[in-house]
Amino acid sequence: MAFQLRTIPGVPGVYRQAAGRVPDLPRVRTDVAGFVGIAGPNHLGEAVRVDDWRGYQQAFLRDARGREMAPPPGSELAGCVRDFFANGGLRCWVVNVAESVEVSRAGELMAEMLGLHGRTGLERLLLQPDVAIVALPDLHATAVVPGEARVALPPLADQGRFVCCPSIRLVEDALDLSLEAAGPLFTDEQILGAQRHLIERVGRDRWRVFALVTPPAGRSVSQVEAWRAALAAGTSPQEMDCAALYWPWLRTIERAGAAPALRSPLGHVAGIFARRDVAVGPHAAPANEIVIGAIGTEVPVDDALDERLYRQGINPCRALPGRGVQLWGARTLRWREPESPQARPDPLGFVNVRRCLSAIERSVERIGQMFAFEPNAAILRFGLTQAVAGYLIQVHRSGALVGRTPTEAFFVRCDDSLNPPEAIAAGQVVCEVGVAIAAPAEFLVFRVGRRAGVVELKETA
């Protein structure tokens, strides 16, 4: 609540007076992220709401007696959640599908993460109505297996014939140490197939959910371009606006004095999405933002490579001298380079346009719920039109829509042409809404209607 300071004539002192809030984009929450992965023995198969990193530690990194536990070796989930909160995230949902990373159960773990055999993993996550950003960090989990290494020791006489650690045994003047040998849990083909499934599944709910994906670590530029092409192979571009690809992986330091390690950009990017949503709104592109916690990138990205990636809809992270590591892209997988300089790009090729449209659709859907059981008469259609138009006027004033006047920025139609007598007799109401997010002359149209007491949304060309 804002307030003003004012004085009262004749009465010395300064007094507080409530002031009206500056009109802002009225919106549902679009900053809530959802992650599916391997979190340990706690809350297996559950969707758990987490509001900060300490909340994640309490839920997943404490045993029954409250003692600290380490994250499962090889899992990317804990680091991804921490990166999300470090970069401005305020809330996320976590679905834990396994206690540990087990190579022998790789196929089963994949099915659990994607929810292929029931409401597990991704399917359970999507049951949470406020989740708007989705990532599966443990598609890039590392398979951990026992290993051994032998380290030469000085002569026993110099050691005083004592061994301080009972877990270390002497063998012919050498130490037998229990180490870990690592490798990817899933093959490239499995990861690619899982990401395509994720995009297809999220595409059914594109009006409320957006997916983040990244290629595996250690890939060259040409391999990343091939990965981008493989994601879109056999898929209509119109089905790819619900996801974005980010690369390269980031170099981070876990703690002071530790060696730099590679980390997936998914958690950082999800946090930047949330940061921009909270500060401005989903109509603001989540780009030109500092990646907190990153000290460099796996592959350096210069201007020439940046342009090359842009043309293919790959969003790069760049290490800029004096400015740190920044996120420098906001294009969806629907992006296609215009055939001529005069041609306008598809507006849904931009992350902020897709997510702004989704936020408007979700808000209009909530407005429609107020009319779900009203008598199906002209007064219903008039009231629905007025309520939606009033909301969109506020959206226009916030700067999310392009156009000097509301009539240039949007239209709302709920007339007889959309609601013939036979539709009214069947209890249906259709309201068509168009919004100009990218340019005044371009309208992204969707319809909201009532059928058997349920409000439905449908996007049109």
N, C-alpha and C positions, 0 to 999 in steps of 0.2 A: 504494500500500500504506500503510495507516495504521499508526501505532506508538504505544506508551505509554511514558512515562518512569516508572521505578520505582527504588527503592533495594533493596539486598541487605543483610539484617542482618549486621553484623560487617564489612562491606566498604564503606568510604566511597566515595562517588561516585554518579553518576546513569547509568543504563544504559537502552538502547533495547530494547524488546520488541515484536515484531509483534503487532498487534491485529486482530481480525476486523472486516471492513467492515460498516458499518451497512447493513441490507437496503435496496436501492434497486430501481427498476424495471429488471429485466433486459430488455435491448432490443437489437435490431439498430440500425445507424446509420440515423437518419432525418433527419440534418442536412445531407446531401450534396445540393447543388443542381446543376442542369444548365441550360446556356444555349446557344441556337442563334442564330448571327448572322454578321455580316460582320466578319472580324478582320484582313484583310490577306493578303499573299502567303504567309505561313507556314502549314504544316499544313493545306492545303486539303483538305476532305473527311474530315478525321480527327477523332476524339474524343480530346481531350487533357485529362489530369488536371492540375488546378492547385490548389496548396495554400496560396498566398498571392498578394497583388498583385504582388510581385516575380516570382513564378513566371510569372504571365501576361505581364509585360513581357518576360521572357527568352524565352518561347515565341512571342509574337506581335508584339512591338514592338522587335525587334532584327533587323537584316539579317544576311547571311551573314558579315559581318566584325565583327559584334557592336555595330554602331553603332545608336543609338536611332532609331526610326521613330515618326512620329505615327500615331495610330489613323486608319483610313480616314475621310475627311470625310463627315459625315452619318450615320455608324453610331452606335448607342446601346450596342453590346455592351460596349466597354471600360469606359465609365462605369458600366454595370450591374454588371459584375464587381467593380469597385473599391468600389462601394457595398455589395455583398454582404460583402466582407471587412471593410470599415470597420464594419459593423454586427454583427460577431461570427461570420461564416462561417469555417469551417476548411478546407473542401474543396469544389471544384466541378469539373464536367466542361464543357468548351467544345467545340462543334462549329462549325468555320469553313466556311461555304458559299460564300464569294466573296472576291475580292481587293479589290473596291471597290464602292461604291454606284453602279450604272449604271442610269439611267432606261430605256434601251433594252432592258434585260434584266429589267425589273420582274417580269413574269410568270414568267420562268424562275427568278428568285431566290426568289419565293414558293414555287414547286414544290420547289426545293431545300431550303428551310427546313422545309417540312412533310413532306418525304420522300415525295412523291406518286409518284415514278417509280423507287423503289428505296430501298436502305438509305442514305439521305442525311439530313442535318439531324435532324429530330425522331426519325425511325426509328433512326438510328445512335445518337443519344443514349440512347434507351430500351433499347439493347442493354447498357448499363452497369448491372449489377445493383444497385449501391449508390445510384443516383440516386433521390431521393425527392421533390424539389421541381423543377418545370420552368417555365421562362419563355422567351418568344421576344421579347427586347427590340427586335429590328430589324424587327418589324412596324410600329414607329413611326420607322423610319429616315427621314432627310431626303434628298431628291433634290438633289444639288449640281451646278450647271451653271456654266460660265464666264460672267462678266459684266464690264461695264466701267463706270467712273465717272470723271467729269472734275472735278478739283479746281483751283480758280483759284490761280495763283502770283503772287508779287510780280514786278515787272519784272526782266528778266534782269540789268540793270546792278547790282542789289542782290545778285545771287547770285554775282558774280565770274565769270560765264559758265562755271561748272563745275557738272556734275551728278554727285553722288557715287555714285549707284546705276545701273549700266548697264542694269538691267531697266526703268528708268523713262525714257520718252522725252518730249521736250517737243513739244507740239502747240499752236501759237497761244496761248502763255501759259497753258497748262493741262497737267496731268499725266494720262496715260492709265494708270490703275491696274487691275491684274487682280484682280477681286473675285469673290465667289460669291453667286449668287442662289439662294435655297432654297425648297423646297416639299415636301410629303409625298411619299414614294416610292410609297405605296399609297393608294388611295381608301378611304373609310370602308367601302364595301361589301366590298372585298377584305380589309380588316382584320377586319371582323365575320365574314366567311366563314372566315377562317383561325383565328380564336379558337374558333368553333364546331367546326371540325375538330379543333383541339387538345383541346378538352374531350371530344369524342366519342372521340378516340384514347386519351387518358389514362384515360377511363372504362373501357376494357377492362382496364386494369391498376390500377384504383383501390385494390386491396389493397396497392400499394406506391408509387404515384406521385400527387402532388398538383400541380395547375396553378395558376399565378397569371396573372391578366389585368387589364388596365386600359383604359379608353377612351382615344382620342387626346387630346392636349392641346387647350386652348382651348374646352372644352365647358361649357355652362351646366348647372345642376342638372337642368333638365327634359330636356336632351339626354342626360345621363348616365342618367337614369331610363329614357328610351326605349332607350338602348343595353343596359341591363340586361334590359329586356323582350324586346328582339330576340335576345339571347343564348339566352333560354329558349324562344323561340317554336318551337312544333312539337316540343318535347323534353319527355319525361316528367320530372317533378321528381326521380324516383328515379335519374335518370342524371346529375344535376347536383351531386352531393355531392363530386365529385373536384376542384372548382375554386372559387376565390373571386375576387371583383372588388374592386379597390382604387382609390380616388380621393380627393382630387384629386392632380394632379402636384405635385412639390415644387420649391421654389426653393433652389438651391444656389450655392455660390461655389467655382469650381475652384481658385483660389489667391488669396493675399492681394493685394488691390488690383484683382482682376478683377470685372467686372460680374456681378450675379446672373443665373443661367440656369435654365431649366426642365429638370427631369429626371424621367423616369418613376419611379414608386415601386417598380417590380418588384425592382430590386436591393436596395434598403433592406429591403423586406418579406421577401425570401428570407433576408437576413442575420438579421433578427429571428426568423424561424422557426428558423434554425440556433442562434441564441443561446439561445433558450428550450429547445430540444431538449437542448443540451449541459448547460445549468444545471439543468434540472428533468426534462424528458422531453416526449414528444409529447402527453401527457395534459394539459399546461398550455397554456392558451389563449395564442397569440402576440399579445397585445394589452396595452394599458396599458404600452407600452414606448417609450422614447425613440428617435426616428429620428435616428441619428447622421449628421451631414453636411448636414442640412436646416436652413435658416434661416427657412423659411416655406412656405406653400402657395399654389398658384395661385389658389384660391378659398377665402376664409375660411369656416370651418365653426363655427357656434355651436350651442347646445344644441337649438334648434328644428330646424335643418337636420340635426343629428346624429340626432335621433329619426326624422325623415323618411327618412333614408338607412337606418337600422337596419331599419325596417319592410320594406324591399325587399331586404335582404340585401346592401347596398353598404357596404363597410368603409372608413370615412373616416380620413384623417390630419388631425390638428388641431394648430394652433399655440396652446398654452396659456400665458398670461402667467406668467412665472417658472418654467415647467416645460419650455419648449422645444416642439419638434414631437413629437407622440406618435401612435402607431398605436392607434386606438380602435375596432377592430372585429375580430371573429373568426367570421364567418358564411359558410357556403358558399352557392353558387348554388342549393342545394336549399331554402334557407330560405323558409318561408311563414309569414306572421303567423297565429297561432292564431285560429280563428273565434270563440272566446269566452275570457274571462279564466280560466275553469276548465280549458280544454283545454291539454294539455301540448304544447309545440312538438316537432317531429320532432327527435330527438337528432342525426341526421346533418345537420341544418342548422347545426351548429357545427363549426368547423375542428378544434378539439382532439379532439372525439369521433371524427370521421372518421379523423384521423391516428393517434389512439391505437388505434382498431380495426385500422387497417392495420398498425401496428407489432406488435400481438398476432398478427395473421394471419401476418405474415412470420416471427415467432419460432416459432409453432406449426408452420409449414411446415418450418422447419429441424429441429424436433424430429421431425416425421414422416419426414424423410429418413433418420434413423437406423434406421427400421424398414422401409425400402423393400424389402429383399430377405430379410426374416425369413419363416420358415414361417407360412403363413396359418392360425393356430390360435388357440385361446382365450388362450394365453399372450401372443400378439402384441397382442391387443386389450386385455388387462389391462395390459401394459407401456406401451402407448400412452396409455391412460387415466391411469395413474399419472404418467407423464412430463409430460403436458399439465397435469394438476391441480397437480403440484408447481410448475410454472412460474407458473401463475395464482395460486397462494397467495402467491408472492413479489410478483406484480403487485398483488394486493390489499393486501399489507402496505405497499407503497409509496404507497398512497393514490390510485392511478389508477382503482380501481373503487369504486363506491358500495355500501355494505352493511356492517352491523355484523359479520357473519360471512362466511366464504367461501361458504357455501351461499346466502346472499342476493346475493352478488356475481357468482357464475358457476356454471355447471354443465358437466360433461363427460360425454358419453354415447357408448358404443361397444358396444351390446348386440346381441342377436339380432334385434331389430326393425329395426335399421339394417343388419344384415349377415345376410340370409337365406342359406340353403344355396346357392342359385344364384349369388349374388354372390360368396360365398367360393370356389365352384368356378371362377369367372371370374378369380380372383386380386384381387378388390377388397376394400378395407377402408374403411369410412366411420366417422368420428368426428365427432360433433356437439358444438359448443362454443357456449355462450351467455355473454355478458359484460354486466354492468350498468354502463355507463360514465356514463350521464346520471342514472339514478334506479334504486333497488332493484327497482322493479316492472317496469322495461322491460329487455328482453333483446334484444341485437343478435346474431343467430344466423348462424353460418357453419359450413360443413362442410369437413373435411379428409379426403381419401381417397386410396387407392392404386389405380392402374389401370395394369397392364402395367409395373410398376416405376417409375411416375412419380407423385409426390405432387401432388394437385390440390386447389384451394380453390374453394368456391362459397358465396356469401352467400345467405341465405334471408330471408324476411320476418320 
